[in-house]
Amino acid sequence: MACRSYSEPMVRRELADLIKEGRIESVPPDPDQVAMLREQAARHLVSSRTISGTDPAGAFSLAYDAIRKELTALLLDHGFRARSAGSHTATGQAAAVLIPAFDADGFEWLRTVRIATEYGTDRHTTATSADLERAWRFAEHLGQLLGPARPSRLGSAPSTRIPPRPDPR
C-alpha cells in the first residue's frame, strides 16, 4: 500500500491537527467494517458502469460513493473516522495525509459535482458522461495508489462472494 506510516512524525502531527479541529476522530480499527466498506465500494463501481448508459448522473453518484467508501475504509483501517459535519471533505483531507500521491483537489471536484447532482447548485450542473469518465479514472488511480493487497480494490473486478453476516450469538 502506498500509504505513509502513522509513525512518521509529520503524519501524526497532520492527523492530530485534523483531530483538534474536530474533522476526524480516533476510533478502534475495525477490520470487518473495513472489509464491508471495500466490498460495497467495489460493487458500487460495477453498478456505476452497469447503469452508465441510461443514468449517467446516478452512475456518477455511485462512482463517487465507491471512492468515498474506499477512503472511509482506509481511514478506519488506520483507526480514524471523519466527523459528521463536513465528513466527505475531512475524509479527503485525511486521505491526503495518508497517501502522498492522493489528488485532494480531484476529490474535492468530485465532491462538488456530487453535491450539484444530488441537490442542484447555481455553480455546477448535474454530472455528465464526461464527469462520470473522470470519476472512473479517479477510482482506478486510487486503486493503483492503494495497491493490490486488498481483495477488492477499486479499479479491479470485485469478489462476487458476499461475506456472511457475523453470528449474533
C-alpha positions as CSV (number, residue, x, y, z in Angstrom):
1,M,0.0,0.0,0.0
2,A,1.3,3.4,-0.9
3,C,0.3,4.9,2.4
4,R,2.6,6.9,4.7
5,S,3.3,5.3,8.1
6,Y,1.3,6.7,11.0
7,S,4.6,6.5,13.0
8,E,6.1,9.3,10.8
9,P,6.1,12.5,13.0
10,M,4.7,14.7,10.2
11,V,1.8,12.3,9.6
12,R,1.0,12.1,13.3
13,R,1.1,15.9,13.5
14,E,-1.1,16.5,10.5
15,L,-3.7,13.9,11.6
16,A,-3.5,15.4,15.2
17,D,-4.4,18.8,13.7
18,L,-7.5,17.3,12.0
19,I,-8.5,15.7,15.3
20,K,-8.0,19.0,17.2
21,E,-10.1,20.8,14.5
22,G,-12.9,18.2,15.1
23,R,-12.7,17.0,11.5
24,I,-11.7,13.4,12.3
25,E,-11.7,11.3,15.5
26,S,-9.7,8.3,16.7
27,V,-11.6,5.0,16.7
28,P,-10.5,1.4,17.1
29,P,-9.7,-0.2,13.8
30,D,-12.5,-2.5,12.6
31,P,-11.3,-5.0,10.0
32,D,-14.8,-6.3,9.5
33,Q,-16.2,-2.9,8.8
34,V,-13.2,-2.1,6.5
35,A,-13.8,-5.3,4.5
36,M,-17.6,-4.5,4.2
37,L,-16.9,-0.9,3.0
38,R,-14.4,-2.1,0.4
39,E,-16.8,-4.7,-0.9
40,Q,-19.5,-2.1,-1.1
41,A,-17.1,0.2,-2.9
42,A,-16.3,-2.4,-5.5
43,R,-20.0,-3.3,-6.0
44,H,-20.9,0.4,-6.4
45,L,-18.3,0.8,-9.1
46,V,-19.6,-2.2,-11.0
47,S,-23.1,-0.9,-10.7
48,S,-22.0,2.5,-11.8
49,R,-20.6,1.0,-15.0
50,T,-23.8,-1.0,-15.5
51,I,-26.2,1.9,-15.4
52,S,-24.0,4.5,-17.1
53,G,-25.7,4.3,-20.5
54,T,-29.1,5.1,-19.1
55,D,-28.4,7.1,-16.0
56,P,-25.0,9.0,-16.0
57,A,-25.9,11.1,-13.0
58,G,-26.9,8.1,-10.9
59,A,-23.8,6.3,-12.2
60,F,-21.7,9.3,-11.1
61,S,-23.2,9.2,-7.6
62,L,-22.4,5.5,-7.3
63,A,-18.8,6.1,-8.5
64,Y,-18.4,8.9,-6.0
65,D,-19.8,6.8,-3.2
66,A,-17.4,4.0,-4.2
67,I,-14.4,6.3,-3.9
68,R,-15.7,7.8,-0.6
69,K,-16.3,4.3,0.9
70,E,-12.8,3.2,-0.1
71,L,-11.3,6.3,1.6
72,T,-13.5,5.7,4.6
73,A,-12.2,2.2,4.8
74,L,-8.6,3.5,4.5
75,L,-9.2,5.8,7.5
76,L,-10.9,3.2,9.6
77,D,-8.1,0.7,8.8
78,H,-5.7,3.3,10.4
79,G,-8.0,4.0,13.4
80,F,-9.7,7.2,12.2
81,R,-13.2,8.3,11.2
82,A,-14.4,11.6,9.8
83,R,-16.8,13.5,12.0
84,S,-20.3,14.2,10.7
85,A,-20.1,17.9,9.8
86,G,-18.1,18.1,6.6
87,S,-17.2,14.4,6.7
88,H,-16.6,14.0,3.0
89,T,-14.2,16.9,2.9
90,A,-12.5,15.7,6.1
91,T,-12.2,12.2,4.6
92,G,-10.4,13.6,1.6
93,Q,-8.1,15.7,3.8
94,A,-7.1,12.7,6.0
95,A,-6.6,10.6,2.9
96,A,-4.2,13.3,1.5
97,V,-2.2,12.9,4.7
98,L,-2.0,9.1,4.5
99,I,-1.5,8.8,0.7
100,P,1.2,11.2,-0.6
101,A,0.0,11.0,-4.3
102,F,-3.7,11.4,-3.5
103,D,-5.3,14.0,-5.6
104,A,-7.2,16.0,-3.0
105,D,-8.2,18.7,-5.5
106,G,-9.6,16.0,-7.8
107,F,-11.6,14.5,-4.9
108,E,-12.9,18.0,-4.0
109,W,-14.0,18.4,-7.6
110,L,-15.8,15.1,-7.5
111,R,-17.5,16.1,-4.2
112,T,-18.6,19.4,-5.7
113,V,-20.1,17.6,-8.8
114,R,-21.8,15.1,-6.5
115,I,-23.4,17.9,-4.5
116,A,-24.6,19.6,-7.7
117,T,-26.0,16.2,-8.9
118,E,-27.7,15.4,-5.6
119,Y,-29.0,18.8,-4.6
120,G,-28.5,21.2,-7.5
121,T,-26.4,24.4,-7.4
122,D,-26.1,27.6,-9.4
123,R,-22.3,27.0,-9.9
124,H,-22.4,23.5,-11.3
125,T,-24.7,21.4,-13.4
126,T,-25.6,17.7,-12.8
127,A,-23.0,15.1,-13.6
128,T,-22.4,14.4,-17.3
129,S,-21.0,11.4,-19.0
130,A,-17.6,13.2,-19.2
131,D,-17.8,13.7,-15.4
132,L,-18.5,10.0,-14.9
133,E,-15.5,9.1,-17.0
134,R,-13.4,11.3,-14.8
135,A,-14.8,9.7,-11.7
136,W,-13.9,6.2,-13.1
137,R,-10.4,7.3,-13.9
138,F,-10.1,8.7,-10.3
139,A,-11.3,5.4,-8.9
140,E,-8.9,3.5,-11.0
141,H,-6.0,5.7,-10.0
142,L,-7.0,5.4,-6.3
143,G,-7.0,1.6,-6.6
144,Q,-3.5,1.8,-8.0
145,L,-2.3,4.0,-5.2
146,L,-3.7,1.7,-2.6
147,G,-2.2,-1.3,-4.2
148,P,-3.1,-4.9,-4.7
149,A,-3.0,-6.0,-1.1
150,R,-6.8,-5.6,-0.7
151,P,-9.1,-8.3,-2.0
152,S,-11.4,-5.9,-3.8
153,R,-9.7,-2.7,-4.6
154,L,-11.2,-0.1,-6.8
155,G,-10.3,-0.4,-10.5
156,S,-10.5,-4.2,-10.4
157,A,-13.2,-6.8,-10.6
158,P,-14.8,-7.2,-7.2
159,S,-15.2,-10.6,-5.5
160,T,-18.7,-11.9,-6.2
161,R,-18.8,-13.5,-2.8
162,I,-20.7,-11.5,-0.2
163,P,-19.2,-12.2,3.3
164,P,-21.7,-13.8,5.7
165,R,-23.1,-11.7,8.5
166,P,-21.5,-12.4,11.9
167,D,-23.4,-14.8,14.1
168,P,-25.1,-12.7,16.8
169,R,-24.5,-15.4,19.4
